[in-house]
Amino acid sequence: MIGIVDYGVGNLFSLSSSLRALGLAAEITGDTQRLRQADRLILPGVGAFGDARAKLDAAGLAEVIREEAAKKPLLGICLGMQLLFDRSFEYGEHPGLGLVPGDVAPLRADLADPALKVPHMGWNSLDVLGDDPLFRYFETGEYVYYVHSFYAKNCAASTLGTSQYGNVSVTGAVRQGNAWGVQFHPEKSGDAGLRLLKAFGEL
């Protein structure tokens, strides 16, 4: 069973629907015992980093996620991926879960072209940088769907895939041990996204 971490942020319905379509058993829950019993965890999220981290802490979920990531596959999606990092500079400085080395920084500050819109929203191709089981059914250059204003940096050693947005190489996917993260939304990325979720279900 895949445990989808419910902490009050994230589009949980479309994600759970995608997993069901793949025949993967999934449960949306904020119950720590159910999450510990799951075979794999998905940490979704939309919104502000600081608020999301505060909600994880208030629900007693931050430490559970860290502990379980030492034993089983964990996939962070969008804000959920950003929470895996050491810290975020989104409206101040906030500590992350520390599962992937690196920082989360404002995309606008690094874009050379002021005409490029932030958030980076819509379809963009993902260049896969190396072999990883998460991409066993995914071809480099396939298009995935992004919606974000902040992005991960200083994380080259953990980066699995990138998408080019103007002069910025956006970190699209990362891995550190059992913790994977994708900045895009696989549940909104059509067949390519479903294939990535299928691969996660087989890890």
PyMOL commands that place a pseudoatom at each C-alpha (Angstrom):
pseudoatom trace, name=CA, resn=MET, resi=1, chain=A, elem=C, hetatm=0, pos=[0.000, 0.000, 0.000]
pseudoatom trace, name=CA, resn=ILE, resi=2, chain=A, elem=C, hetatm=0, pos=[1.153, 3.523, -0.836]
pseudoatom trace, name=CA, resn=GLY, resi=3, chain=A, elem=C, hetatm=0, pos=[0.534, 6.014, 1.936]
pseudoatom trace, name=CA, resn=ILE, resi=4, chain=A, elem=C, hetatm=0, pos=[-0.269, 9.508, 0.655]
pseudoatom trace, name=CA, resn=VAL, resi=5, chain=A, elem=C, hetatm=0, pos=[0.647, 11.903, 3.453]
pseudoatom trace, name=CA, resn=ASP, resi=6, chain=A, elem=C, hetatm=0, pos=[-2.348, 14.087, 4.310]
pseudoatom trace, name=CA, resn=TYR, resi=7, chain=A, elem=C, hetatm=0, pos=[-1.267, 17.230, 6.173]
pseudoatom trace, name=CA, resn=GLY, resi=8, chain=A, elem=C, hetatm=0, pos=[-3.720, 19.731, 4.766]
pseudoatom trace, name=CA, resn=VAL, resi=9, chain=A, elem=C, hetatm=0, pos=[-1.946, 20.792, 1.572]
pseudoatom trace, name=CA, resn=GLY, resi=10, chain=A, elem=C, hetatm=0, pos=[-1.977, 19.150, -1.834]
pseudoatom trace, name=CA, resn=ASN, resi=11, chain=A, elem=C, hetatm=0, pos=[-4.300, 17.981, -4.568]
pseudoatom trace, name=CA, resn=LEU, resi=12, chain=A, elem=C, hetatm=0, pos=[-4.807, 14.527, -3.122]
pseudoatom trace, name=CA, resn=PHE, resi=13, chain=A, elem=C, hetatm=0, pos=[-7.795, 13.467, -5.208]
pseudoatom trace, name=CA, resn=SER, resi=14, chain=A, elem=C, hetatm=0, pos=[-6.098, 13.574, -8.628]
pseudoatom trace, name=CA, resn=LEU, resi=15, chain=A, elem=C, hetatm=0, pos=[-3.036, 11.786, -7.242]
pseudoatom trace, name=CA, resn=SER, resi=16, chain=A, elem=C, hetatm=0, pos=[-5.044, 8.997, -5.622]
pseudoatom trace, name=CA, resn=SER, resi=17, chain=A, elem=C, hetatm=0, pos=[-7.158, 8.688, -8.782]
pseudoatom trace, name=CA, resn=SER, resi=18, chain=A, elem=C, hetatm=0, pos=[-4.014, 8.257, -10.894]
pseudoatom trace, name=CA, resn=LEU, resi=19, chain=A, elem=C, hetatm=0, pos=[-2.707, 5.545, -8.576]
pseudoatom trace, name=CA, resn=ARG, resi=20, chain=A, elem=C, hetatm=0, pos=[-6.048, 3.729, -8.657]
pseudoatom trace, name=CA, resn=ALA, resi=21, chain=A, elem=C, hetatm=0, pos=[-6.042, 3.865, -12.456]
pseudoatom trace, name=CA, resn=LEU, resi=22, chain=A, elem=C, hetatm=0, pos=[-2.698, 2.049, -12.339]
pseudoatom trace, name=CA, resn=GLY, resi=23, chain=A, elem=C, hetatm=0, pos=[-4.098, -0.618, -10.019]
pseudoatom trace, name=CA, resn=LEU, resi=24, chain=A, elem=C, hetatm=0, pos=[-1.933, 0.587, -7.129]
pseudoatom trace, name=CA, resn=ALA, resi=25, chain=A, elem=C, hetatm=0, pos=[-3.436, 0.444, -3.645]
pseudoatom trace, name=CA, resn=ALA, resi=26, chain=A, elem=C, hetatm=0, pos=[-3.182, 3.841, -1.977]
pseudoatom trace, name=CA, resn=GLU, resi=27, chain=A, elem=C, hetatm=0, pos=[-4.548, 5.475, 1.154]
pseudoatom trace, name=CA, resn=ILE, resi=28, chain=A, elem=C, hetatm=0, pos=[-4.731, 9.178, 1.965]
pseudoatom trace, name=CA, resn=THR, resi=29, chain=A, elem=C, hetatm=0, pos=[-3.940, 9.468, 5.655]
pseudoatom trace, name=CA, resn=GLY, resi=30, chain=A, elem=C, hetatm=0, pos=[-2.359, 11.634, 8.294]
pseudoatom trace, name=CA, resn=ASP, resi=31, chain=A, elem=C, hetatm=0, pos=[-2.330, 8.768, 10.785]
pseudoatom trace, name=CA, resn=THR, resi=32, chain=A, elem=C, hetatm=0, pos=[1.259, 8.032, 11.776]
pseudoatom trace, name=CA, resn=GLN, resi=33, chain=A, elem=C, hetatm=0, pos=[0.629, 4.324, 12.343]
pseudoatom trace, name=CA, resn=ARG, resi=34, chain=A, elem=C, hetatm=0, pos=[-0.940, 3.851, 8.902]
pseudoatom trace, name=CA, resn=LEU, resi=35, chain=A, elem=C, hetatm=0, pos=[1.978, 5.684, 7.313]
pseudoatom trace, name=CA, resn=ARG, resi=36, chain=A, elem=C, hetatm=0, pos=[4.432, 3.426, 9.140]
pseudoatom trace, name=CA, resn=GLN, resi=37, chain=A, elem=C, hetatm=0, pos=[2.554, 0.377, 7.846]
pseudoatom trace, name=CA, resn=ALA, resi=38, chain=A, elem=C, hetatm=0, pos=[2.655, 1.545, 4.209]
pseudoatom trace, name=CA, resn=ASP, resi=39, chain=A, elem=C, hetatm=0, pos=[5.119, 0.014, 1.746]
pseudoatom trace, name=CA, resn=ARG, resi=40, chain=A, elem=C, hetatm=0, pos=[5.855, 3.395, 0.143]
pseudoatom trace, name=CA, resn=LEU, resi=41, chain=A, elem=C, hetatm=0, pos=[5.049, 7.023, 0.915]
pseudoatom trace, name=CA, resn=ILE, resi=42, chain=A, elem=C, hetatm=0, pos=[4.139, 9.988, -1.260]
pseudoatom trace, name=CA, resn=LEU, resi=43, chain=A, elem=C, hetatm=0, pos=[4.509, 13.508, 0.121]
pseudoatom trace, name=CA, resn=PRO, resi=44, chain=A, elem=C, hetatm=0, pos=[2.404, 15.854, -2.042]
pseudoatom trace, name=CA, resn=GLY, resi=45, chain=A, elem=C, hetatm=0, pos=[2.005, 19.586, -1.576]
pseudoatom trace, name=CA, resn=VAL, resi=46, chain=A, elem=C, hetatm=0, pos=[1.012, 22.930, -3.011]
pseudoatom trace, name=CA, resn=GLY, resi=47, chain=A, elem=C, hetatm=0, pos=[1.335, 26.353, -1.426]
pseudoatom trace, name=CA, resn=ALA, resi=48, chain=A, elem=C, hetatm=0, pos=[3.956, 27.974, 0.789]
pseudoatom trace, name=CA, resn=PHE, resi=49, chain=A, elem=C, hetatm=0, pos=[6.943, 26.063, 2.175]
pseudoatom trace, name=CA, resn=GLY, resi=50, chain=A, elem=C, hetatm=0, pos=[6.863, 27.585, 5.673]
pseudoatom trace, name=CA, resn=ASP, resi=51, chain=A, elem=C, hetatm=0, pos=[3.162, 26.868, 6.166]
pseudoatom trace, name=CA, resn=ALA, resi=52, chain=A, elem=C, hetatm=0, pos=[3.554, 23.309, 4.923]
pseudoatom trace, name=CA, resn=ARG, resi=53, chain=A, elem=C, hetatm=0, pos=[6.492, 22.594, 7.230]
pseudoatom trace, name=CA, resn=ALA, resi=54, chain=A, elem=C, hetatm=0, pos=[4.554, 24.027, 10.182]
pseudoatom trace, name=CA, resn=LYS, resi=55, chain=A, elem=C, hetatm=0, pos=[1.617, 21.731, 9.398]
pseudoatom trace, name=CA, resn=LEU, resi=56, chain=A, elem=C, hetatm=0, pos=[3.900, 18.690, 9.190]
pseudoatom trace, name=CA, resn=ASP, resi=57, chain=A, elem=C, hetatm=0, pos=[5.372, 19.563, 12.556]
pseudoatom trace, name=CA, resn=ALA, resi=58, chain=A, elem=C, hetatm=0, pos=[1.992, 20.251, 14.154]
pseudoatom trace, name=CA, resn=ALA, resi=59, chain=A, elem=C, hetatm=0, pos=[0.712, 16.856, 13.008]
pseudoatom trace, name=CA, resn=GLY, resi=60, chain=A, elem=C, hetatm=0, pos=[3.834, 15.058, 14.213]
pseudoatom trace, name=CA, resn=LEU, resi=61, chain=A, elem=C, hetatm=0, pos=[4.575, 13.918, 10.673]
pseudoatom trace, name=CA, resn=ALA, resi=62, chain=A, elem=C, hetatm=0, pos=[8.006, 15.423, 9.972]
pseudoatom trace, name=CA, resn=GLU, resi=63, chain=A, elem=C, hetatm=0, pos=[9.894, 12.951, 12.142]
pseudoatom trace, name=CA, resn=VAL, resi=64, chain=A, elem=C, hetatm=0, pos=[7.788, 10.020, 10.905]
pseudoatom trace, name=CA, resn=ILE, resi=65, chain=A, elem=C, hetatm=0, pos=[8.625, 10.871, 7.301]
pseudoatom trace, name=CA, resn=ARG, resi=66, chain=A, elem=C, hetatm=0, pos=[12.335, 11.107, 8.102]
pseudoatom trace, name=CA, resn=GLU, resi=67, chain=A, elem=C, hetatm=0, pos=[12.313, 7.788, 9.942]
pseudoatom trace, name=CA, resn=GLU, resi=68, chain=A, elem=C, hetatm=0, pos=[10.319, 5.935, 7.305]
pseudoatom trace, name=CA, resn=ALA, resi=69, chain=A, elem=C, hetatm=0, pos=[12.465, 7.288, 4.447]
pseudoatom trace, name=CA, resn=ALA, resi=70, chain=A, elem=C, hetatm=0, pos=[15.347, 5.307, 5.921]
pseudoatom trace, name=CA, resn=LYS, resi=71, chain=A, elem=C, hetatm=0, pos=[13.392, 2.075, 5.302]
pseudoatom trace, name=CA, resn=LYS, resi=72, chain=A, elem=C, hetatm=0, pos=[11.112, 2.528, 2.301]
pseudoatom trace, name=CA, resn=PRO, resi=73, chain=A, elem=C, hetatm=0, pos=[10.691, 4.546, -0.923]
pseudoatom trace, name=CA, resn=LEU, resi=74, chain=A, elem=C, hetatm=0, pos=[9.440, 8.105, -0.489]
pseudoatom trace, name=CA, resn=LEU, resi=75, chain=A, elem=C, hetatm=0, pos=[8.337, 10.353, -3.366]
pseudoatom trace, name=CA, resn=GLY, resi=76, chain=A, elem=C, hetatm=0, pos=[7.931, 14.105, -2.865]
pseudoatom trace, name=CA, resn=ILE, resi=77, chain=A, elem=C, hetatm=0, pos=[5.832, 15.914, -5.478]
pseudoatom trace, name=CA, resn=CYS, resi=78, chain=A, elem=C, hetatm=0, pos=[6.083, 19.680, -6.185]
pseudoatom trace, name=CA, resn=LEU, resi=79, chain=A, elem=C, hetatm=0, pos=[6.151, 21.366, -2.753]
pseudoatom trace, name=CA, resn=GLY, resi=80, chain=A, elem=C, hetatm=0, pos=[6.562, 17.866, -1.336]
pseudoatom trace, name=CA, resn=MET, resi=81, chain=A, elem=C, hetatm=0, pos=[9.859, 17.578, -3.213]
pseudoatom trace, name=CA, resn=GLN, resi=82, chain=A, elem=C, hetatm=0, pos=[10.995, 20.979, -1.944]
pseudoatom trace, name=CA, resn=LEU, resi=83, chain=A, elem=C, hetatm=0, pos=[10.303, 19.916, 1.636]
pseudoatom trace, name=CA, resn=LEU, resi=84, chain=A, elem=C, hetatm=0, pos=[12.867, 17.119, 1.253]
pseudoatom trace, name=CA, resn=PHE, resi=85, chain=A, elem=C, hetatm=0, pos=[15.717, 19.665, 1.059]
pseudoatom trace, name=CA, resn=ASP, resi=86, chain=A, elem=C, hetatm=0, pos=[17.766, 21.268, 3.822]
pseudoatom trace, name=CA, resn=ARG, resi=87, chain=A, elem=C, hetatm=0, pos=[16.106, 24.678, 3.692]
pseudoatom trace, name=CA, resn=SER, resi=88, chain=A, elem=C, hetatm=0, pos=[13.964, 27.055, 1.688]
pseudoatom trace, name=CA, resn=PHE, resi=89, chain=A, elem=C, hetatm=0, pos=[14.292, 30.785, 1.101]
pseudoatom trace, name=CA, resn=GLU, resi=90, chain=A, elem=C, hetatm=0, pos=[10.598, 31.247, 0.322]
pseudoatom trace, name=CA, resn=TYR, resi=91, chain=A, elem=C, hetatm=0, pos=[9.503, 34.395, 2.199]
pseudoatom trace, name=CA, resn=GLY, resi=92, chain=A, elem=C, hetatm=0, pos=[12.246, 34.053, 4.787]
pseudoatom trace, name=CA, resn=GLU, resi=93, chain=A, elem=C, hetatm=0, pos=[14.353, 31.026, 5.661]
pseudoatom trace, name=CA, resn=HIS, resi=94, chain=A, elem=C, hetatm=0, pos=[12.717, 27.769, 6.726]
pseudoatom trace, name=CA, resn=PRO, resi=95, chain=A, elem=C, hetatm=0, pos=[14.206, 24.372, 7.587]
pseudoatom trace, name=CA, resn=GLY, resi=96, chain=A, elem=C, hetatm=0, pos=[13.319, 21.424, 5.397]
pseudoatom trace, name=CA, resn=LEU, resi=97, chain=A, elem=C, hetatm=0, pos=[13.338, 17.732, 6.248]
pseudoatom trace, name=CA, resn=GLY, resi=98, chain=A, elem=C, hetatm=0, pos=[17.031, 17.399, 5.415]
pseudoatom trace, name=CA, resn=LEU, resi=99, chain=A, elem=C, hetatm=0, pos=[16.635, 14.243, 3.326]
pseudoatom trace, name=CA, resn=VAL, resi=100, chain=A, elem=C, hetatm=0, pos=[18.224, 15.722, 0.183]
pseudoatom trace, name=CA, resn=PRO, resi=101, chain=A, elem=C, hetatm=0, pos=[21.162, 18.167, 0.383]
pseudoatom trace, name=CA, resn=GLY, resi=102, chain=A, elem=C, hetatm=0, pos=[20.421, 21.540, -1.189]
pseudoatom trace, name=CA, resn=ASP, resi=103, chain=A, elem=C, hetatm=0, pos=[18.336, 24.694, -1.026]
pseudoatom trace, name=CA, resn=VAL, resi=104, chain=A, elem=C, hetatm=0, pos=[15.044, 25.952, -2.421]
pseudoatom trace, name=CA, resn=ALA, resi=105, chain=A, elem=C, hetatm=0, pos=[15.303, 29.435, -3.924]
pseudoatom trace, name=CA, resn=PRO, resi=106, chain=A, elem=C, hetatm=0, pos=[13.127, 31.895, -5.883]
pseudoatom trace, name=CA, resn=LEU, resi=107, chain=A, elem=C, hetatm=0, pos=[13.099, 31.192, -9.598]
pseudoatom trace, name=CA, resn=ARG, resi=108, chain=A, elem=C, hetatm=0, pos=[12.577, 34.865, -10.495]
pseudoatom trace, name=CA, resn=ALA, resi=109, chain=A, elem=C, hetatm=0, pos=[15.892, 35.880, -8.925]
pseudoatom trace, name=CA, resn=ASP, resi=110, chain=A, elem=C, hetatm=0, pos=[17.853, 33.641, -11.327]
pseudoatom trace, name=CA, resn=LEU, resi=111, chain=A, elem=C, hetatm=0, pos=[15.948, 34.297, -14.549]
pseudoatom trace, name=CA, resn=ALA, resi=112, chain=A, elem=C, hetatm=0, pos=[17.818, 36.642, -16.900]
pseudoatom trace, name=CA, resn=ASP, resi=113, chain=A, elem=C, hetatm=0, pos=[14.736, 37.431, -19.013]
pseudoatom trace, name=CA, resn=PRO, resi=114, chain=A, elem=C, hetatm=0, pos=[12.159, 39.497, -17.077]
pseudoatom trace, name=CA, resn=ALA, resi=115, chain=A, elem=C, hetatm=0, pos=[9.560, 38.655, -19.715]
pseudoatom trace, name=CA, resn=LEU, resi=116, chain=A, elem=C, hetatm=0, pos=[9.523, 34.991, -18.653]
pseudoatom trace, name=CA, resn=LYS, resi=117, chain=A, elem=C, hetatm=0, pos=[6.566, 34.358, -16.401]
pseudoatom trace, name=CA, resn=VAL, resi=118, chain=A, elem=C, hetatm=0, pos=[6.752, 33.138, -12.836]
pseudoatom trace, name=CA, resn=PRO, resi=119, chain=A, elem=C, hetatm=0, pos=[5.321, 30.763, -11.824]
pseudoatom trace, name=CA, resn=HIS, resi=120, chain=A, elem=C, hetatm=0, pos=[6.877, 28.442, -14.367]
pseudoatom trace, name=CA, resn=MET, resi=121, chain=A, elem=C, hetatm=0, pos=[3.582, 26.871, -15.388]
pseudoatom trace, name=CA, resn=GLY, resi=122, chain=A, elem=C, hetatm=0, pos=[2.747, 24.396, -18.099]
pseudoatom trace, name=CA, resn=TRP, resi=123, chain=A, elem=C, hetatm=0, pos=[4.427, 21.660, -20.097]
pseudoatom trace, name=CA, resn=ASN, resi=124, chain=A, elem=C, hetatm=0, pos=[8.204, 21.371, -20.356]
pseudoatom trace, name=CA, resn=SER, resi=125, chain=A, elem=C, hetatm=0, pos=[10.498, 18.591, -21.486]
pseudoatom trace, name=CA, resn=LEU, resi=126, chain=A, elem=C, hetatm=0, pos=[12.469, 16.688, -18.865]
pseudoatom trace, name=CA, resn=ASP, resi=127, chain=A, elem=C, hetatm=0, pos=[16.049, 15.667, -19.616]
pseudoatom trace, name=CA, resn=VAL, resi=128, chain=A, elem=C, hetatm=0, pos=[16.867, 12.516, -17.653]
pseudoatom trace, name=CA, resn=LEU, resi=129, chain=A, elem=C, hetatm=0, pos=[20.504, 12.645, -16.571]
pseudoatom trace, name=CA, resn=GLY, resi=130, chain=A, elem=C, hetatm=0, pos=[21.197, 9.037, -15.669]
pseudoatom trace, name=CA, resn=ASP, resi=131, chain=A, elem=C, hetatm=0, pos=[19.798, 5.586, -15.035]
pseudoatom trace, name=CA, resn=ASP, resi=132, chain=A, elem=C, hetatm=0, pos=[17.345, 5.321, -12.181]
pseudoatom trace, name=CA, resn=PRO, resi=133, chain=A, elem=C, hetatm=0, pos=[14.470, 2.884, -11.632]
pseudoatom trace, name=CA, resn=LEU, resi=134, chain=A, elem=C, hetatm=0, pos=[12.017, 5.775, -11.255]
pseudoatom trace, name=CA, resn=PHE, resi=135, chain=A, elem=C, hetatm=0, pos=[12.524, 6.457, -14.979]
pseudoatom trace, name=CA, resn=ARG, resi=136, chain=A, elem=C, hetatm=0, pos=[12.458, 2.859, -16.212]
pseudoatom trace, name=CA, resn=TYR, resi=137, chain=A, elem=C, hetatm=0, pos=[9.332, 3.578, -18.301]
pseudoatom trace, name=CA, resn=PHE, resi=138, chain=A, elem=C, hetatm=0, pos=[10.203, 7.194, -19.143]
pseudoatom trace, name=CA, resn=GLU, resi=139, chain=A, elem=C, hetatm=0, pos=[12.165, 8.507, -22.130]
pseudoatom trace, name=CA, resn=THR, resi=140, chain=A, elem=C, hetatm=0, pos=[14.377, 11.561, -21.802]
pseudoatom trace, name=CA, resn=GLY, resi=141, chain=A, elem=C, hetatm=0, pos=[12.788, 14.614, -23.420]
pseudoatom trace, name=CA, resn=GLU, resi=142, chain=A, elem=C, hetatm=0, pos=[9.209, 13.665, -22.578]
pseudoatom trace, name=CA, resn=TYR, resi=143, chain=A, elem=C, hetatm=0, pos=[6.963, 16.493, -21.438]
pseudoatom trace, name=CA, resn=VAL, resi=144, chain=A, elem=C, hetatm=0, pos=[5.734, 16.946, -17.872]
pseudoatom trace, name=CA, resn=TYR, resi=145, chain=A, elem=C, hetatm=0, pos=[3.558, 19.561, -16.192]
pseudoatom trace, name=CA, resn=TYR, resi=146, chain=A, elem=C, hetatm=0, pos=[5.017, 22.192, -13.862]
pseudoatom trace, name=CA, resn=VAL, resi=147, chain=A, elem=C, hetatm=0, pos=[3.488, 24.823, -11.573]
pseudoatom trace, name=CA, resn=HIS, resi=148, chain=A, elem=C, hetatm=0, pos=[6.083, 26.465, -9.300]
pseudoatom trace, name=CA, resn=SER, resi=149, chain=A, elem=C, hetatm=0, pos=[7.763, 29.755, -8.393]
pseudoatom trace, name=CA, resn=PHE, resi=150, chain=A, elem=C, hetatm=0, pos=[10.665, 28.312, -6.375]
pseudoatom trace, name=CA, resn=TYR, resi=151, chain=A, elem=C, hetatm=0, pos=[13.129, 25.606, -7.355]
pseudoatom trace, name=CA, resn=ALA, resi=152, chain=A, elem=C, hetatm=0, pos=[15.859, 23.420, -5.889]
pseudoatom trace, name=CA, resn=LYS, resi=153, chain=A, elem=C, hetatm=0, pos=[19.512, 24.358, -6.364]
pseudoatom trace, name=CA, resn=ASN, resi=154, chain=A, elem=C, hetatm=0, pos=[22.938, 23.430, -5.008]
pseudoatom trace, name=CA, resn=CYS, resi=155, chain=A, elem=C, hetatm=0, pos=[21.908, 19.804, -5.427]
pseudoatom trace, name=CA, resn=ALA, resi=156, chain=A, elem=C, hetatm=0, pos=[23.784, 18.577, -8.508]
pseudoatom trace, name=CA, resn=ALA, resi=157, chain=A, elem=C, hetatm=0, pos=[24.920, 15.318, -6.893]
pseudoatom trace, name=CA, resn=SER, resi=158, chain=A, elem=C, hetatm=0, pos=[21.289, 14.279, -6.273]
pseudoatom trace, name=CA, resn=THR, resi=159, chain=A, elem=C, hetatm=0, pos=[19.753, 15.567, -9.519]
pseudoatom trace, name=CA, resn=LEU, resi=160, chain=A, elem=C, hetatm=0, pos=[18.144, 12.970, -11.805]
pseudoatom trace, name=CA, resn=GLY, resi=161, chain=A, elem=C, hetatm=0, pos=[16.495, 15.285, -14.334]
pseudoatom trace, name=CA, resn=THR, resi=162, chain=A, elem=C, hetatm=0, pos=[16.256, 18.916, -15.405]
pseudoatom trace, name=CA, resn=SER, resi=163, chain=A, elem=C, hetatm=0, pos=[14.049, 21.155, -17.529]
pseudoatom trace, name=CA, resn=GLN, resi=164, chain=A, elem=C, hetatm=0, pos=[15.287, 24.317, -19.199]
pseudoatom trace, name=CA, resn=TYR, resi=165, chain=A, elem=C, hetatm=0, pos=[13.367, 27.522, -18.506]
pseudoatom trace, name=CA, resn=GLY, resi=166, chain=A, elem=C, hetatm=0, pos=[15.121, 30.468, -20.105]
pseudoatom trace, name=CA, resn=ASN, resi=167, chain=A, elem=C, hetatm=0, pos=[18.674, 30.508, -18.754]
pseudoatom trace, name=CA, resn=VAL, resi=168, chain=A, elem=C, hetatm=0, pos=[17.755, 28.401, -15.700]
pseudoatom trace, name=CA, resn=SER, resi=169, chain=A, elem=C, hetatm=0, pos=[18.221, 24.651, -15.527]
pseudoatom trace, name=CA, resn=VAL, resi=170, chain=A, elem=C, hetatm=0, pos=[15.269, 23.781, -13.319]
pseudoatom trace, name=CA, resn=THR, resi=171, chain=A, elem=C, hetatm=0, pos=[15.790, 20.793, -11.047]
pseudoatom trace, name=CA, resn=GLY, resi=172, chain=A, elem=C, hetatm=0, pos=[13.007, 18.479, -12.176]
pseudoatom trace, name=CA, resn=ALA, resi=173, chain=A, elem=C, hetatm=0, pos=[13.829, 15.285, -10.273]
pseudoatom trace, name=CA, resn=VAL, resi=174, chain=A, elem=C, hetatm=0, pos=[16.171, 14.264, -7.464]
pseudoatom trace, name=CA, resn=ARG, resi=175, chain=A, elem=C, hetatm=0, pos=[17.129, 11.223, -5.452]
pseudoatom trace, name=CA, resn=GLN, resi=176, chain=A, elem=C, hetatm=0, pos=[19.039, 10.705, -2.221]
pseudoatom trace, name=CA, resn=GLY, resi=177, chain=A, elem=C, hetatm=0, pos=[18.879, 7.150, -0.886]
pseudoatom trace, name=CA, resn=ASN, resi=178, chain=A, elem=C, hetatm=0, pos=[15.220, 6.109, -0.574]
pseudoatom trace, name=CA, resn=ALA, resi=179, chain=A, elem=C, hetatm=0, pos=[13.974, 9.670, -1.094]
pseudoatom trace, name=CA, resn=TRP, resi=180, chain=A, elem=C, hetatm=0, pos=[12.930, 10.703, -4.601]
pseudoatom trace, name=CA, resn=GLY, resi=181, chain=A, elem=C, hetatm=0, pos=[11.424, 14.041, -5.542]
pseudoatom trace, name=CA, resn=VAL, resi=182, chain=A, elem=C, hetatm=0, pos=[9.851, 15.521, -8.672]
pseudoatom trace, name=CA, resn=GLN, resi=183, chain=A, elem=C, hetatm=0, pos=[9.144, 19.240, -9.074]
pseudoatom trace, name=CA, resn=PHE, resi=184, chain=A, elem=C, hetatm=0, pos=[6.490, 18.571, -11.708]
pseudoatom trace, name=CA, resn=HIS, resi=185, chain=A, elem=C, hetatm=0, pos=[3.094, 16.929, -11.139]
pseudoatom trace, name=CA, resn=PRO, resi=186, chain=A, elem=C, hetatm=0, pos=[3.113, 13.360, -12.482]
pseudoatom trace, name=CA, resn=GLU, resi=187, chain=A, elem=C, hetatm=0, pos=[-0.623, 13.084, -11.806]
pseudoatom trace, name=CA, resn=LYS, resi=188, chain=A, elem=C, hetatm=0, pos=[-1.139, 15.966, -14.270]
pseudoatom trace, name=CA, resn=SER, resi=189, chain=A, elem=C, hetatm=0, pos=[1.498, 14.858, -16.794]
pseudoatom trace, name=CA, resn=GLY, resi=190, chain=A, elem=C, hetatm=0, pos=[-0.572, 12.477, -18.881]
pseudoatom trace, name=CA, resn=ASP, resi=191, chain=A, elem=C, hetatm=0, pos=[0.769, 9.079, -19.868]
pseudoatom trace, name=CA, resn=ALA, resi=192, chain=A, elem=C, hetatm=0, pos=[4.384, 9.984, -19.075]
pseudoatom trace, name=CA, resn=GLY, resi=193, chain=A, elem=C, hetatm=0, pos=[3.426, 10.884, -15.514]
pseudoatom trace, name=CA, resn=LEU, resi=194, chain=A, elem=C, hetatm=0, pos=[1.420, 7.695, -15.080]
pseudoatom trace, name=CA, resn=ARG, resi=195, chain=A, elem=C, hetatm=0, pos=[4.411, 5.659, -16.209]
pseudoatom trace, name=CA, resn=LEU, resi=196, chain=A, elem=C, hetatm=0, pos=[6.568, 7.382, -13.618]
pseudoatom trace, name=CA, resn=LEU, resi=197, chain=A, elem=C, hetatm=0, pos=[4.019, 6.606, -10.873]
pseudoatom trace, name=CA, resn=LYS, resi=198, chain=A, elem=C, hetatm=0, pos=[3.898, 3.000, -12.091]
pseudoatom trace, name=CA, resn=ALA, resi=199, chain=A, elem=C, hetatm=0, pos=[7.677, 2.776, -11.714]
pseudoatom trace, name=CA, resn=PHE, resi=200, chain=A, elem=C, hetatm=0, pos=[7.444, 4.243, -8.207]
pseudoatom trace, name=CA, resn=GLY, resi=201, chain=A, elem=C, hetatm=0, pos=[4.894, 1.588, -7.326]
pseudoatom trace, name=CA, resn=GLU, resi=202, chain=A, elem=C, hetatm=0, pos=[7.445, -1.052, -8.325]
pseudoatom trace, name=CA, resn=LEU, resi=203, chain=A, elem=C, hetatm=0, pos=[10.401, 0.317, -6.350]
for i in range(1, 203): cmd.bond("trace and resi %d" % i, "trace and resi %d" % (i + 1))
show_as sticks, trace
zoom trace
